[in-house]
Amino acid sequence: MSVRWVFFPFLLSLSLPVIANHGASEPTDGTVRSFVDLKPADKVPLIQFQNGKGETISFDTFKGKVVLLNIWATWCGPCIRELPALDRLQKRFAKSDLIILPISTDREGLEIVRPYYERLKLKNLGIYNDATRAMEPFFPLDVVPANFIIDRNGIAVSFLRSYVDWDDTEVDNMINFYLNQKGPVAHGWQTPLPPRHKK
């Protein structure tokens, strides 16, 4: 079952995405504290999209890594505002198993995306594009920016469909939590572990 149909049954035939503006249904304070666990967590299918070289790849390319998927578009102001902070975040975790995957949904393809990387002087993020909206059956594309955490096993475990302050002090705590999970993620990074029984 896809993320769309578990969490967004009211999204039936929206054709045009909008900038995140749905505070009543998915409240956010603009920080990673607003990430929501996906229940149940769901295996990401082998969705295909393009990398900056124009090669066709899939999410399986990053299996074994922790993936921060950022869905964005060049016409979205909050999306553009996020990218430099995501670039800094990738630099901070350059020697780790974190992969930040900013996938543009621009139908015009890679040619419209590259100038934004140059203008914003992004040096640590890869360029990716899903011009055909192949992600849409699994990841809802009605709102951008949208962010999803995919664990080392290729399972989508958490999401926040809104702008995020990636320079916030708690970001590294969240990322390190998921990096430290070697097996399936049993709970989100903010959920306390159950108390241990005394022997």
DRENZA-975742 format. One line per 10 residues: number of its first residue (from 1); their letters; for each residue x negated, y negated, z negated of N, C-alpha, C. Coordinates in steps of 0.1 Angstrom, whole numbers. Layout:
N
NUM> A> X Y Z X Y Z X Y Z; ...;
***
This chain:
199
1> MSVRWVFFPF> -9 12 0 0 0 0 -9 -12 0; -6 -22 8 -14 -34 9 -12 -44 -2; -22 -53 -3 -21 -64 -13 -9 -72 -10; -6 -75 3 5 -83 7 18 -78 1; 20 -65 3 34 -60 -1 35 -57 -16; 24 -56 -23 24 -54 -37 27 -67 -44; 21 -78 -39 21 -90 -47 29 -101 -40; 32 -100 -27 38 -111 -20 50 -106 -12; 60 -99 -18 70 -93 -9 79 -104 -2; 78 -116 -7 86 -127 -1 79 -132 12;
11> LLSLSLPVIA> 67 -128 15 60 -133 27 64 -124 38; 74 -127 46 78 -118 56 73 -121 70; 74 -134 74 70 -137 87 64 -151 88; 57 -155 78 50 -168 79 39 -168 90; 39 -177 99 30 -177 110 18 -187 108; 21 -197 101 10 -207 99 6 -208 84; -7 -207 82 -12 -208 68 -11 -223 63; -10 -224 50 -9 -238 44 -20 -239 33; -24 -251 30 -33 -253 19 -27 -249 6; -35 -243 -3 -29 -238 -15 -21 -249 -22;
21> NHGASEPTDG> -8 -246 -24 1 -255 -31 13 -247 -36; 10 -238 -46 20 -229 -51 17 -227 -66; 16 -238 -73 12 -237 -88 22 -230 -96; 35 -231 -92 45 -225 -101 44 -209 -100; 42 -204 -89 41 -189 -87 27 -184 -91; 17 -191 -88 3 -187 -91 -5 -198 -98; -2 -201 -110 -8 -213 -117 -23 -212 -117; -30 -223 -116 -45 -222 -116 -50 -235 -123; -61 -234 -130 -68 -246 -135 -80 -250 -127; -82 -243 -116 -93 -247 -107 -106 -240 -110;
31> TVRSFVDLKP> -105 -231 -120 -117 -224 -124 -115 -209 -123; -126 -201 -125 -124 -186 -123 -116 -180 -134; -112 -188 -145 -103 -183 -155 -90 -180 -150; -86 -185 -138 -73 -183 -132 -73 -171 -123; -84 -164 -121 -83 -151 -113 -73 -142 -120; -66 -134 -111 -56 -125 -116 -60 -111 -111; -59 -101 -120 -62 -87 -117 -51 -82 -107; -56 -75 -97 -47 -68 -88 -42 -55 -94; -29 -54 -95 -24 -42 -102 -13 -36 -93; -16 -24 -87 -28 -17 -88 -39 -22 -79;
41> ADKVPLIQFQ> -51 -20 -83 -62 -23 -74 -61 -15 -61; -66 -20 -50 -63 -14 -37 -75 -13 -29; -77 -1 -23 -88 1 -13 -87 -8 -1; -97 -15 2 -97 -23 14 -99 -15 26; -90 -15 36 -92 -7 48 -104 -12 57; -107 -5 67 -118 -8 76 -114 -19 86; -111 -31 80 -107 -42 88 -119 -48 96; -118 -50 109 -129 -55 117 -128 -70 119; -140 -77 118 -141 -91 121 -155 -93 126; -159 -106 130 -171 -109 136 -181 -115 126;
51> NGKGETISFD> -194 -112 128 -204 -119 121 -209 -131 130; -219 -138 124 -224 -150 132 -231 -147 145; -235 -134 147 -241 -130 160 -230 -125 170; -218 -126 165 -207 -121 174 -205 -106 174; -212 -99 165 -211 -85 163 -198 -82 155; -192 -70 159 -180 -66 152 -184 -57 140; -180 -61 128 -183 -54 116 -171 -52 108; -172 -45 97 -160 -43 88 -164 -44 73; -155 -44 64 -158 -45 50 -167 -33 46; -166 -22 53 -174 -10 49 -189 -14 50;
61> TFKGKVVLLN> -193 -24 58 -206 -28 59 -212 -32 46; -204 -36 36 -209 -41 24 -206 -32 12; -203 -19 15 -200 -9 5 -212 -8 -4; -210 -7 -17 -221 -6 -27 -224 -20 -32; -219 -31 -26 -221 -44 -31 -208 -49 -37; -210 -60 -46 -198 -67 -50 -196 -78 -41; -184 -79 -35 -181 -89 -25 -171 -99 -30; -175 -112 -29 -166 -123 -31 -161 -127 -18; -149 -123 -14 -143 -127 -1 -136 -141 -3; -140 -150 6 -134 -164 6 -128 -166 19;
71> IWATWCGPCI> -115 -167 20 -107 -169 32 -105 -183 34; -110 -189 45 -109 -203 47 -106 -207 62; -105 -220 64 -103 -225 78 -109 -239 79; -113 -242 91 -120 -255 93 -111 -267 91; -98 -265 92 -88 -277 91 -84 -279 76; -89 -270 67 -85 -270 53 -95 -278 45; -92 -290 40 -101 -298 32 -106 -291 19; -98 -285 11 -103 -278 -1 -112 -267 3; -110 -260 14 -119 -250 19 -133 -255 21; -134 -266 29 -146 -273 32 -153 -277 19;
81> RELPALDRLQ> -146 -282 9 -151 -286 -3 -158 -275 -11; -152 -263 -10 -157 -251 -17 -170 -246 -11; -172 -247 2 -183 -240 8 -197 -244 3; -200 -257 0 -214 -259 -5 -216 -253 -19; -205 -252 -27 -207 -246 -40 -209 -231 -39; -202 -225 -29 -203 -211 -26 -218 -208 -21; -223 -217 -14 -237 -216 -9 -246 -216 -20; -244 -225 -30 -253 -226 -42 -251 -213 -50; -239 -208 -51 -237 -195 -59 -244 -184 -52; -244 -183 -39 -251 -172 -33 -266 -173 -35;
91> KRFAKSDLII> -271 -185 -35 -285 -188 -38 -289 -183 -52; -280 -186 -62 -283 -182 -75 -283 -167 -77; -275 -160 -69 -275 -145 -70 -282 -139 -58; -291 -145 -52 -298 -140 -40 -305 -127 -42; -309 -124 -54 -317 -112 -57 -308 -101 -63; -295 -103 -62 -285 -94 -68 -277 -86 -57; -268 -78 -61 -259 -71 -51 -246 -79 -48; -246 -92 -51 -234 -100 -47 -235 -105 -33; -225 -103 -26 -223 -108 -12 -211 -117 -12; -214 -130 -8 -203 -139 -6 -199 -138 8;
101> LPISTDREGL> -187 -136 11 -182 -133 25 -171 -144 28; -176 -155 33 -166 -166 37 -161 -163 52; -149 -158 53 -144 -155 66 -134 -165 70; -137 -172 81 -128 -182 87 -117 -175 95; -105 -181 94 -94 -175 102 -91 -184 114; -100 -193 118 -98 -201 129 -97 -193 142; -86 -195 149 -84 -187 161 -93 -191 173; -100 -202 172 -109 -207 182 -122 -199 181; -124 -192 170 -136 -183 169 -148 -190 164; -160 -183 165 -172 -187 159 -177 -201 163;
111> EIVRPYYERL> -174 -205 175 -179 -218 181 -174 -230 173; -162 -229 167 -157 -240 159 -162 -239 145; -167 -228 141 -171 -226 127 -186 -231 125; -194 -228 135 -209 -231 133 -212 -245 130; -205 -255 137 -208 -269 134 -206 -273 119; -196 -266 113 -194 -269 98 -205 -265 90; -211 -253 93 -223 -249 86 -235 -258 87; -236 -263 99 -247 -273 102 -245 -286 95; -232 -291 96 -229 -304 89 -230 -303 74; -226 -292 68 -227 -290 54 -240 -285 49;
121> KLKNLGIYND> -249 -282 58 -263 -277 55 -262 -264 47; -254 -255 51 -253 -242 44 -264 -233 49; -272 -228 39 -283 -220 43 -283 -206 37; -274 -204 28 -274 -191 21 -262 -182 24; -252 -188 31 -240 -180 34 -240 -175 49; -236 -163 51 -234 -158 64 -222 -165 71; -221 -164 84 -210 -169 92 -201 -158 96; -188 -158 93 -179 -148 97 -166 -154 102; -159 -147 111 -147 -152 116 -137 -140 119; -125 -143 117 -114 -133 120 -104 -140 128;
131> ATRAMEPFFP> -107 -143 141 -99 -150 150 -86 -143 153; -86 -130 152 -74 -122 155 -65 -120 143; -69 -125 132 -61 -123 119 -59 -108 116; -70 -100 118 -69 -86 115 -67 -83 100; -71 -93 92 -70 -91 77 -56 -92 73; -47 -98 81 -34 -102 76 -25 -91 70; -26 -79 76 -18 -68 70 -21 -64 56; -34 -68 52 -38 -64 38 -40 -77 30; -47 -87 34 -48 -99 27 -39 -110 32; -30 -115 24 -21 -126 28 -28 -138 33;
141> LDVVPANFII> -25 -143 45 -32 -154 50 -24 -167 51; -13 -167 43 -4 -178 43 -10 -190 36; -19 -188 27 -25 -198 18 -40 -198 19; -46 -209 22 -61 -210 21 -64 -223 13; -76 -223 6 -85 -211 4 -79 -200 -4; -84 -188 -2 -80 -177 -10 -93 -169 -13; -94 -164 -25 -106 -157 -30 -102 -143 -36; -110 -133 -32 -107 -119 -37 -121 -113 -41; -120 -106 -52 -132 -98 -56 -130 -84 -52; -140 -78 -45 -140 -64 -40 -152 -57 -47;
151> DRNGIAVSFL> -149 -47 -54 -159 -40 -62 -169 -32 -53; -178 -25 -60 -188 -17 -53 -182 -6 -45; -170 -2 -49 -164 10 -42 -154 5 -31; -154 -8 -28 -146 -12 -17 -131 -14 -22; -129 -16 -35 -116 -18 -40 -114 -33 -43; -103 -39 -38 -99 -52 -41 -93 -52 -56; -100 -60 -65 -96 -58 -79 -90 -71 -85; -93 -83 -79 -89 -96 -85 -87 -106 -74; -79 -116 -76 -77 -127 -66 -73 -140 -72; -76 -151 -65 -71 -164 -68 -69 -171 -55;
161> RSYVDWDDTE> -57 -175 -52 -54 -182 -40 -53 -197 -42; -65 -203 -43 -66 -217 -46 -81 -221 -45; -83 -234 -45 -96 -240 -46 -102 -236 -60; -115 -232 -60 -122 -229 -72 -135 -237 -74; -137 -241 -86 -150 -248 -89 -161 -238 -92; -168 -235 -81 -178 -224 -82 -191 -229 -90; -191 -241 -94 -202 -246 -102 -199 -245 -117; -187 -241 -120 -182 -240 -134 -191 -230 -142; -193 -233 -154 -203 -225 -162 -198 -210 -164; -185 -207 -162 -180 -193 -164 -182 -185 -151;
171> VDNMINFYLN> -185 -191 -140 -186 -183 -128 -196 -172 -129; -208 -175 -134 -218 -165 -135 -214 -154 -144; -207 -157 -155 -202 -146 -164 -193 -136 -156; -184 -142 -148 -175 -133 -140 -183 -125 -130; -192 -131 -123 -199 -124 -113 -208 -113 -120; -214 -116 -131 -222 -106 -138 -214 -94 -143; -202 -97 -147 -193 -87 -152 -191 -76 -141; -187 -81 -129 -185 -72 -118 -198 -65 -113; -209 -72 -113 -222 -66 -109 -226 -55 -119; -222 -56 -131 -225 -46 -141 -216 -34 -141;
181> QKGPVAHGWQ> -206 -34 -133 -197 -22 -132 -202 -13 -121; -206 -1 -125 -212 8 -115 -201 17 -110; -191 20 -118 -180 29 -113 -167 20 -111; -156 26 -110 -143 19 -108 -141 8 -119; -136 -3 -115 -134 -14 -125 -121 -11 -132; -121 -9 -145 -109 -5 -152 -101 -17 -156; -107 -29 -157 -100 -41 -162 -107 -53 -157; -100 -64 -157 -106 -77 -152 -117 -82 -162; -124 -91 -157 -136 -96 -165 -131 -104 -178; -119 -109 -178 -114 -116 -190 -106 -107 -199;
191> TPLPPRHKK> -103 -95 -195 -96 -86 -204 -105 -79 -214; -102 -81 -227 -111 -75 -237 -110 -60 -237; -121 -53 -239 -122 -39 -240 -114 -35 -253; -107 -23 -252 -100 -18 -264 -109 -16 -275; -105 -18 -288 -114 -17 -299 -118 -2 -301; -131 0 -305 -136 13 -307 -131 19 -320; -128 31 -320 -123 38 -332 -136 41 -341; -134 38 -354 -145 41 -363 -146 56 -365; -158 61 -365 -161 75 -367 -159 78 -382;
***
